[in-house]
Amino acid sequence: MSSLVIALTLVCVLAISTGQLLFKKAAQAMPDVLSLSALLHNGWLIASLVLYGVTTLGWVWILRHAPLHLAYPFMGLAFLIVPTLAWAFLGEPLGWRTLAGGALIMAGVALASTTA
């Protein structure tokens, strides 16, 4: 994979991870009784859906320029990025098990994304 494709793949992973935080904010903003109006007026939900839509288009571009078996392992980084962002921006706990698991995932991504 070229440096550009790797960089854009990482941007996609970061965008997907950010989208998860936006979905969490959307869920927190939901009223107890859901309605179409509540969904349409939830800015967090709209922002997360737009971000996911744009990111999906970026992912399709990436898949035109990289084999799936090399690009997809990068998505595993979200398992470390999402809890870290949730800790930093939402005040959620971040334990050693999450960090250790994230380190293992990063090692797996590095191993899987190399060409032999």
QUIGI-V563658 format. One record per backbone hydrogen bond with DSSP energy under -0.5 kcal/mol. CO is the residue of the C=O (numbers start at 1). NH is the residue of the N-H. If there is no record, write none. Layout:
BEGIN
((CO & NH) (CO & NH))
END
This chain:
BEGIN
((2 & 6) (3 & 7) (4 & 8) (5 & 9) (6 & 10) (7 & 11) (8 & 12) (9 & 13) (10 & 14) (11 & 15) (12 & 16) (13 & 17) (14 & 18) (15 & 19) (16 & 20) (17 & 21) (18 & 22) (19 & 23) (20 & 24) (21 & 25) (22 & 26) (23 & 27) (24 & 28) (25 & 29) (26 & 30) (27 & 30) (32 & 34) (35 & 39) (36 & 40) (37 & 41) (39 & 42) (41 & 43) (42 & 46) (43 & 47) (44 & 48) (45 & 49) (46 & 50) (47 & 51) (48 & 52) (49 & 53) (50 & 54) (51 & 55) (52 & 56) (53 & 57) (54 & 58) (55 & 59) (56 & 60) (57 & 61) (58 & 62) (59 & 63) (60 & 64) (61 & 64) (61 & 65) (62 & 65) (62 & 66) (67 & 70) (67 & 71) (68 & 72) (71 & 74) (72 & 75) (73 & 76) (74 & 77) (75 & 78) (76 & 79) (77 & 80) (77 & 81) (78 & 82) (80 & 84) (81 & 85) (82 & 86) (83 & 87) (84 & 88) (85 & 89) (85 & 90) (86 & 90) (86 & 92) (87 & 91) (95 & 99) (96 & 100) (97 & 101) (98 & 102) (99 & 103) (100 & 104) (101 & 105) (102 & 106) (103 & 107) (104 & 108) (105 & 109) (106 & 110) (107 & 111) (108 & 112) (109 & 113) (111 & 114))
END
